[in-house]
């Protein structure tokens, strides 16, 4: 069935980790290094795990269950909650603070509060500005405690917290001093989580245009050196300062960090994203399918799917077929680790990559196949720019750029939707 295509031409206070305690010896979590790895398992950042799905489908309960399970296996685990909902405190049995609180053996939790977290980057900016004198003292007169949270700030708050816990940008010699093996993130909503996970890939496009503006315009050449050094020193990338660095060197380093983060998030050994649904609600199952497609559009690889149901039944088989080829398992309605079945435990600790590809190229037939679960053909729009070098796929509230191989570049001739796949024929 042909798809109608729209073608467009030329167109917190800082989080401080508690002192490491001795722990039992267990097999290492997915931070195992092969013989060819240049960095040992101890030097790798913790694994990041998150859950997405419809509101009320059990994302928070799944996050608590996963955290308890990882901790019970001997992995130091930190649950990061970005919400004022008291559900986590009830399930964990402890009151959360804006610094990691010990809730059990190997188990810690922290509640992110944006109003407190904006103080740290502001103080960093003030210190750097004091040496550069860029704002001539105006920034120093801003009292952080008087500032409120504006729309959009909540989206950026988790970045600093997760970086402090995962330590992704630190030097090798510092990254070996990690405090956690697993960090479980429970965000405000699935949409915000997907925006956060897809931010690095999107940032590469924005960075290109900002860099061009800074290097190719008079105002950019005049102001960008001071501004970029201010931001660089405030963020403290790699713990380094901008002294002795040229603007070009800083741009290159920023591009490298963004690329590194993007690659890190696409590695299933570093990051696990799971779909969650309430199997008693058809709307929850339908939403989970759509969030799977949204995650793919955002550039995130989904590791598996979980369904909450009172007891094991034939419902599991029906749902698992809808989410094939994703690994699928049932979760208990309570937050007891003892209630987890073997398949759920295996899925949570699995290091194997789910065998599905979101993009396939057939150079001989000049076909591009996009795996798009949860979407309808009428929602999909295609755009082409830059003489057919890439495809821009728009569906729902997500846009995705597909760069075409050199031997397949050309205009779209036709497209059809077959079995959750959009098949595009290039002319």
C-alpha positions as CSV (number, residue, x, y, z in Angstrom):
1,X,0.0,0.0,0.0
2,X,1.6,3.3,-1.1
3,X,2.3,5.9,1.4
4,X,1.5,9.5,0.7
5,X,4.7,11.5,1.0
6,X,5.2,15.1,1.5
7,X,8.5,16.1,-0.2
8,X,10.1,19.4,0.3
9,X,12.8,20.7,-2.1
10,X,15.6,23.2,-1.4
11,X,14.5,24.1,0.2
12,X,21.7,20.9,43.5
13,X,23.9,21.6,45.4
14,X,26.2,19.1,43.7
15,X,25.6,15.4,44.2
16,X,28.3,14.0,46.4
17,X,28.5,10.2,46.5
18,X,28.8,8.5,49.8
19,X,31.9,6.7,50.9
20,X,32.3,3.4,49.2
21,X,31.7,0.5,51.5
22,X,33.0,-3.0,51.2
23,X,30.7,-5.4,49.4
24,X,30.3,-9.0,48.6
25,X,32.0,-10.4,45.5
26,X,29.6,-11.0,42.7
27,X,30.1,-11.3,38.9
28,X,30.6,-7.8,37.6
29,X,27.6,-6.2,35.9
30,X,27.8,-5.3,32.2
31,X,31.0,-3.5,32.8
32,X,33.1,-6.6,31.9
33,X,36.0,-5.9,29.6
34,X,37.2,-8.2,26.9
35,X,40.8,-9.1,26.5
36,X,41.0,-6.5,23.7
37,X,39.7,-3.6,25.8
38,X,42.2,-0.9,26.6
39,X,40.4,0.1,29.8
40,X,39.7,-2.3,32.6
41,X,36.1,-3.0,33.8
42,X,36.7,-1.0,36.9
43,X,37.4,2.1,34.8
44,X,34.2,2.0,32.8
45,X,31.2,4.2,33.9
46,X,28.2,2.6,35.6
47,X,25.4,1.3,33.4
48,X,22.5,3.6,33.0
49,X,19.0,2.1,33.0
50,X,15.6,3.8,32.4
51,X,12.0,2.9,31.7
52,X,9.5,4.6,29.4
53,X,5.8,4.1,28.9
54,X,2.4,5.7,29.4
55,X,1.8,7.6,32.6
56,X,0.5,5.2,35.2
57,X,1.8,2.2,33.4
58,X,4.3,1.4,36.2
59,X,7.5,3.2,35.2
60,X,8.3,4.2,38.7
61,X,7.4,0.8,40.2
62,X,9.7,-0.9,37.5
63,X,12.5,1.5,38.4
64,X,12.2,0.6,42.1
65,X,12.0,-3.1,41.3
66,X,15.1,-2.9,39.0
67,X,17.1,-0.9,41.6
68,X,16.3,-3.4,44.4
69,X,17.1,-6.3,42.1
70,X,20.5,-4.9,41.1
71,X,21.3,-4.1,44.7
72,X,20.3,-7.7,45.8
73,X,22.8,-9.0,43.2
74,X,25.6,-7.1,44.9
75,X,25.9,-4.2,42.5
76,X,26.0,-0.7,44.1
77,X,22.9,0.9,42.7
78,X,21.6,4.5,42.7
79,X,18.0,5.3,41.8
80,X,17.7,8.8,40.5
81,X,14.1,10.2,40.8
82,X,13.2,13.5,39.0
83,X,9.7,14.0,40.5
84,X,7.9,15.2,43.6
85,X,5.7,12.2,43.6
86,X,6.1,10.4,46.9
87,X,5.5,6.9,45.4
88,X,9.2,6.1,45.4
89,X,9.6,6.9,49.1
90,X,6.7,4.6,49.9
91,X,8.1,1.8,47.8
92,X,11.6,2.2,49.0
93,X,10.7,2.8,52.6
94,X,12.9,5.8,53.1
95,X,12.7,9.5,52.7
96,X,14.7,10.8,49.8
97,X,17.0,13.9,49.8
98,X,18.8,15.8,47.0
99,X,22.0,13.9,47.9
100,X,22.2,10.1,47.7
101,X,20.4,8.4,50.6
102,X,21.2,4.9,51.7
103,X,17.9,2.8,51.5
104,X,19.4,-0.6,51.9
105,X,22.4,-2.8,51.2
106,X,24.1,-1.5,48.0
107,X,21.0,0.6,47.4
108,X,20.9,4.4,47.3
109,X,18.3,6.9,46.0
110,X,18.3,10.6,45.3
111,X,15.5,13.0,44.4
112,X,16.3,15.8,41.9
113,X,14.9,19.2,42.6
114,X,15.5,21.7,39.8
115,X,15.2,24.7,42.0
116,X,18.3,23.6,44.0
117,X,20.2,22.2,41.1
118,X,20.3,25.5,39.1
119,X,22.5,26.9,41.9
120,X,25.6,24.9,41.1
121,X,26.0,25.9,37.4
122,X,25.2,29.5,38.4
123,X,28.0,29.5,41.0
124,X,30.4,28.0,38.5
125,X,29.5,30.8,36.0
126,X,30.1,33.4,38.7
127,X,33.6,32.1,39.5
128,X,34.6,31.9,35.9
129,X,33.1,35.3,35.1
130,X,35.1,36.8,38.0
131,X,38.3,35.9,36.2
132,X,37.1,36.8,32.7
133,X,35.1,39.8,33.7
134,X,32.8,39.2,30.8
135,X,29.6,40.6,32.5
136,X,31.5,43.3,34.4
137,X,30.1,42.1,37.7
138,X,26.4,41.9,36.7
139,X,26.4,38.1,37.1
140,X,27.8,38.3,40.6
141,X,24.8,40.3,41.8
142,X,22.4,37.6,40.9
143,X,21.2,35.7,44.0
144,X,20.5,32.1,42.9
145,X,18.1,31.3,45.7
146,X,15.8,34.1,44.3
147,X,15.5,32.5,40.9
148,X,12.5,30.4,40.1
149,X,12.3,27.5,37.7
150,X,11.1,28.4,34.2
151,X,9.6,26.0,31.7
152,X,12.3,24.0,30.0
153,X,14.7,24.0,33.0
154,X,13.5,20.7,34.2
155,X,14.7,19.1,31.0
156,X,18.3,20.1,31.6
157,X,18.4,19.4,35.4
158,X,19.1,15.6,35.1
159,X,22.1,16.2,32.9
160,X,24.3,17.5,35.6
161,X,23.1,14.9,38.2
162,X,23.6,12.0,35.8
163,X,27.0,13.3,34.8
164,X,28.1,13.5,38.5
165,X,27.0,9.9,39.1
166,X,28.1,8.3,35.8
167,X,31.3,10.4,35.5
168,X,31.2,9.9,31.7
169,X,33.4,12.9,30.8
170,X,36.1,12.4,33.4
171,X,39.7,11.4,32.6
172,X,40.5,7.8,32.6
173,X,42.6,7.9,35.8
174,X,39.6,9.6,37.6
175,X,36.8,7.4,36.2
176,X,38.2,4.3,38.0
177,X,37.0,5.9,41.3
178,X,33.3,5.3,40.4
179,X,30.8,4.9,43.2
180,X,28.1,2.9,41.5
181,X,27.8,0.0,39.2
182,X,24.2,0.8,38.0
183,X,22.3,4.1,37.9
184,X,18.5,3.8,37.4
185,X,16.8,7.0,36.1
186,X,13.1,7.7,36.7
187,X,12.3,10.8,34.8
188,X,9.4,13.2,34.9
189,X,7.8,11.7,31.8
190,X,8.7,9.4,28.9
191,X,8.7,12.4,26.5
192,X,11.2,14.3,28.6
193,X,13.4,11.1,29.0
194,X,13.4,10.6,25.2
195,X,14.4,14.2,24.7
196,X,17.2,13.8,27.1
197,X,18.5,10.6,25.5
198,X,18.3,12.0,22.0
199,X,19.8,15.4,23.0
200,X,23.4,14.5,22.1
201,X,22.6,13.5,18.5
202,X,20.4,16.6,18.1
203,X,23.1,18.7,19.6
204,X,25.6,17.8,16.9
205,X,23.4,19.6,14.3
206,X,22.9,22.7,16.5
207,X,26.6,22.8,17.3
208,X,27.4,22.9,13.6
209,X,25.2,26.0,13.0
210,X,26.4,27.7,16.2
211,X,30.0,27.1,15.2
212,X,29.4,28.5,11.7
213,X,27.8,31.6,13.3
214,X,30.7,32.0,15.6
215,X,33.4,31.7,12.9
216,X,31.7,33.3,9.9
217,X,30.1,36.4,11.3
218,X,31.6,39.6,12.6
219,X,29.6,39.5,15.9
220,X,30.5,35.8,16.3
221,X,34.2,36.3,15.9
222,X,34.0,39.2,18.3
223,X,32.0,37.6,21.2
224,X,32.3,33.8,20.8
225,X,35.9,33.4,22.2
226,X,34.9,34.9,25.6
227,X,31.5,33.2,25.7
228,X,32.8,29.7,24.7
229,X,35.5,29.9,27.3
230,X,33.0,31.0,29.9
231,X,30.7,28.1,29.2
232,X,33.7,25.6,28.9
233,X,35.2,26.6,32.3
234,X,31.8,26.6,34.0
235,X,30.9,23.1,32.8
236,X,34.5,21.9,33.6
237,X,34.7,19.4,30.9
238,X,37.2,16.7,31.9
239,X,37.9,18.9,34.9
240,X,40.1,21.1,32.6
241,X,40.3,24.8,32.2
242,X,40.4,26.8,28.9
243,X,43.7,28.4,29.7
244,X,46.1,28.0,26.8
245,X,43.4,26.6,24.5
246,X,42.2,28.4,21.3
247,X,38.6,28.6,20.4
248,X,39.1,26.1,17.6
249,X,40.6,23.5,20.1
250,X,37.6,24.0,22.4
251,X,35.1,23.5,19.6
252,X,36.9,20.3,18.6
253,X,36.9,19.0,22.1
254,X,33.1,19.8,22.5
255,X,32.4,18.0,19.3
256,X,34.4,15.0,20.5
257,X,32.5,14.8,23.8
258,X,29.2,15.0,22.1
259,X,30.2,12.2,19.7
260,X,31.5,10.1,22.6
261,X,28.3,10.5,24.5
262,X,26.1,9.7,21.5
263,X,28.1,6.5,20.9
264,X,28.0,5.6,24.6
265,X,24.2,5.8,24.7
266,X,23.8,3.6,21.6
267,X,25.9,0.8,23.2
268,X,23.6,-1.7,24.9
269,X,26.4,-2.6,27.4
270,X,26.3,1.0,28.7
271,X,22.7,1.9,28.5
272,X,19.4,-0.1,28.9
273,X,16.1,1.4,27.9
274,X,13.0,-0.7,28.7
275,X,9.3,-0.3,27.6
276,X,6.8,-0.7,30.4
277,X,3.0,-1.3,30.2
278,X,0.0,-2.3,32.2
279,X,-1.3,-5.5,30.5
280,X,-4.8,-5.0,31.9
281,X,-5.2,-1.7,29.9
282,X,-5.3,-1.8,26.1
283,X,-4.4,1.9,26.0
284,X,-1.2,1.2,28.0
285,X,-0.2,-1.5,25.6
286,X,-0.9,0.7,22.5
287,X,1.0,3.6,24.1
288,X,4.0,1.3,24.8
289,X,4.1,0.3,21.1
290,X,4.1,3.9,20.2
291,X,6.9,4.8,22.7
292,X,8.9,2.0,21.2
293,X,8.7,3.8,17.8
294,X,9.4,7.2,19.5
295,X,12.5,5.8,21.1
296,X,13.8,4.6,17.7
297,X,13.0,8.0,16.2
298,X,15.0,9.6,19.1
299,X,18.0,7.4,18.2
300,X,17.6,5.2,21.3
301,X,17.9,1.4,21.2
302,X,15.2,-0.4,23.3
303,X,16.5,-3.4,25.2
304,X,13.3,-5.1,26.1
305,X,9.7,-4.8,27.3
306,X,7.9,-5.5,30.6
307,X,4.3,-5.9,31.3
308,X,2.5,-5.6,34.7
309,X,-0.1,-8.3,35.3
310,X,-1.6,-9.9,38.5
311,X,-0.4,-13.3,37.5
312,X,1.3,-15.2,34.6
313,X,-1.2,-16.1,31.9
314,X,-1.8,-16.3,28.2
315,X,-1.8,-12.5,28.1
316,X,1.9,-12.6,28.2
317,X,2.1,-14.5,24.9
318,X,-0.3,-12.1,23.2
319,X,1.7,-9.1,24.3
320,X,5.1,-10.6,23.5
321,X,4.0,-11.2,19.9
322,X,3.1,-7.5,19.5
323,X,6.5,-6.5,20.8
324,X,8.5,-9.1,18.9
325,X,11.5,-9.2,18.4
326,X,12.0,-7.4,21.8
327,X,12.6,-9.7,24.8
328,X,9.4,-9.6,26.9
329,X,8.6,-10.5,30.5
330,X,5.9,-10.1,33.2
331,X,6.5,-8.0,36.3
332,X,4.7,-8.4,39.7
333,X,2.3,-5.6,40.8
334,X,4.2,-5.2,44.1
335,X,7.8,-4.0,44.5
336,X,9.1,-7.2,45.9
337,X,12.3,-8.6,44.3
338,X,11.3,-12.1,45.5
339,X,8.3,-11.9,43.1
340,X,10.5,-11.4,40.0
341,X,10.4,-14.5,37.8
342,X,13.6,-15.8,36.1
343,X,12.8,-14.2,32.7
344,X,12.4,-10.8,34.3
345,X,15.8,-11.1,36.1
346,X,17.5,-12.3,33.0
347,X,16.1,-9.4,31.0
348,X,17.2,-6.9,33.6
349,X,20.7,-8.3,33.7
350,X,21.1,-9.3,30.1
351,X,24.0,-7.9,28.1
352,X,22.9,-9.4,24.8
353,X,21.6,-7.0,22.2
354,X,18.1,-7.3,20.9
355,X,18.3,-8.4,17.2
356,X,16.5,-5.7,15.3
357,X,17.7,-3.0,13.0
358,X,16.0,0.4,12.8
359,X,17.5,1.2,9.4
360,X,18.4,-1.2,6.5
361,X,19.8,-0.2,3.2
362,X,19.5,-2.3,0.0
363,X,22.0,-0.7,-2.4
364,X,21.1,-3.1,-5.3
365,X,17.4,-2.3,-5.2
366,X,17.9,1.2,-3.8
367,X,15.6,0.6,-0.9
368,X,15.7,2.1,2.6
369,X,13.7,0.2,5.2
370,X,12.8,2.0,8.4
371,X,11.4,0.0,11.4
372,X,8.6,2.1,12.8
373,X,6.5,0.2,15.4
374,X,3.5,2.0,16.9
375,X,3.0,4.4,14.0
376,X,0.5,4.6,11.2
377,X,1.4,5.2,7.6
378,X,-0.8,8.4,7.5
379,X,1.4,10.0,10.2
380,X,4.7,9.7,8.4
381,X,6.1,12.5,6.3
382,X,9.4,12.5,4.4
383,X,11.5,15.5,3.4
384,X,14.6,15.7,1.4
385,X,17.3,18.4,1.6
386,X,20.8,18.9,0.2
387,X,20.2,17.3,-3.1
388,X,19.1,13.9,-1.8
389,X,22.0,13.3,0.5
390,X,19.7,12.5,3.4
391,X,16.1,11.8,4.4
392,X,14.3,13.6,7.2
393,X,11.6,11.4,8.6
394,X,8.9,13.2,10.6
395,X,6.4,11.2,12.7
396,X,4.6,12.1,15.9
397,X,6.7,14.7,17.7
398,X,10.0,13.3,16.5
399,X,12.2,14.1,13.6
400,X,15.0,11.8,12.4
401,X,17.7,12.4,9.8
402,X,18.8,9.3,7.8
403,X,22.1,9.9,6.0
404,X,22.1,7.9,2.7
405,X,25.1,5.9,1.6
406,X,27.0,7.4,-1.4
407,X,25.7,4.8,-3.8
408,X,22.1,5.3,-2.8
409,X,21.7,9.0,-2.9
410,X,18.7,10.2,-4.9
411,X,15.1,11.4,-4.7
412,X,12.3,9.3,-3.3
413,X,10.4,7.6,-6.0
414,X,7.8,5.7,-3.9
415,X,7.1,4.4,-0.4
416,X,4.9,1.8,1.3
417,X,4.2,0.6,4.8
418,X,4.5,-3.1,5.3
419,X,4.4,-4.9,8.7
420,X,5.6,-2.0,10.8
421,X,8.3,-1.1,8.2
422,X,8.4,1.9,6.0
423,X,10.0,0.8,2.7
424,X,11.3,3.7,0.6
425,X,12.3,3.4,-3.0
426,X,14.9,5.8,-4.3
427,X,15.0,6.9,-7.9
